[in-house]
Amino acid sequence: MIRLAFALFALLATPAAAERVVTRTVYDDDREMFVTTGEVTLDVPFETVARVAGAFDRYRAWALVDINRRPSGKPFITQFHDVRYLPGGAGGRGAFDLVYDVDLVWPFGSEGDIIRFAVAEVRRVPGAPDAVQRLAVQLGGDSALIERFDLALWASGDAKGSVVRFKSETRFVGIVDTFFSMSVYRRNVEWRIGKVIQNLQAHVQGSP
C-alpha cells in the first residue's frame, strides 16, 4: 500500500504540460474532482491511429518513451519500465499493468511493483476488429492518495489526418486534495497525460 501510494504520487509529481498537446482542466465542485480534457492533431490517417490504438500488447514499445526523466534531464525517483496488457478479466476487456521501481534506499525503495489500470471500455472500428477508436481505463485497487482515476481517449479523422481527444477525471482523498491546487494539478497530471499522448503522436507518425 505504501509503495503504491508513493508511486502514484510520483506519477503525478512532474513538470508542466507537454508541448503540442492542448489541455484544459477544471475543478468540479459537486463531484470534488479535477477534470482534464484535451486533444492533439496527428498528421496521419485515422486508420493508422486506430490500428496502433488497437495493438494493446504493443503499448510497451512507445507509451513510456522518455517518461522517466524531467525535461531538464534529471531522473524521477519512480522509474516506469513496462506496460503489460493482460487479456480477459472482468468483462473480458483486460487490464494494463504499469511496472515500476522506486529508486530509494531500503525500506522505501522497491523493484518490480505494479499499478493496474482496468480497461473499462473498448470501441472498435466497424469492420476492423483490430482497430480501436475509443479506449477508457480506470485505476484498479486501493490507493492511499487517489479515490478515482478515469482516462478516456478517442480518435476521429479521415485518410488525410486525425485528432485524438482525451478526458481524465481524478478525485484525490481528502487530505491530499487540500494541497493539490489547480496550478499544482496542471503542472503534474496534465504533463503526465500529455507526455503519453506525445509519445503516441510520435509513434503513429512513424508507423507505415
NORRARA-V129216 format. One record per pair of residues at least 6 apart in sequence whose ideal C-beta (glycine too) atoms are under 6 Angstrom apart, sorted by the first residue. I is the first residue (numbers start at 0). J is the second residue. Records with the same first field share a line. If there is no record, write none. Layout:
I->J + J
//
This chain:
2->109 + 112
4->143 + 144
5->101
6->77 + 99
7->142 + 144 + 145
8->144
9->76 + 77
11->187 + 188
12->187
13->187 + 190 + 191
14->69 + 70 + 190
15->186 + 190
16->22 + 189 + 190 + 193
17->193 + 194 + 197
20->37 + 39 + 193 + 196
21->37 + 38
22->35 + 37 + 189
23->36
24->33 + 35 + 185
25->34
26->33
27->34
31->170
32->168 + 169 + 170
33->169 + 184
34->168
35->167 + 189
36->166
37->165
38->162 + 164
39->163 + 196 + 200
40->162
41->161 + 200 + 203
42->160
43->203 + 204
44->158
45->156 + 157 + 161
47->203 + 206
48->154 + 161 + 203
49->124 + 130 + 131 + 132
50->130
51->203 + 206
52->131
53->129 + 130 + 131
55->84
56->84
58->82
59->81 + 82
61->198 + 202
62->82 + 195 + 198
63->79
64->198
66->79 + 194
67->74 + 75 + 78
68->74
76->102
77->99 + 101
78->100 + 102
79->99
80->98
81->98
82->95 + 97
83->96
84->95
85->93 + 94
86->93
88->94
92->118 + 121
93->118
94->115 + 117 + 118
95->116
96->113 + 115
97->114
98->113
99->112
100->110
101->108 + 109
115->139 + 140
116->136
117->137 + 139
118->136
119->135 + 137
120->135
121->131 + 134
122->132 + 133
123->131
124->130 + 132
132->154
133->153
134->152
135->151
136->150
137->149
138->148
144->175
145->171
146->170 + 172
147->170
148->169
149->168
150->167
151->166
152->165
153->164
154->161 + 163
155->162
156->162
167->192
171->179
//
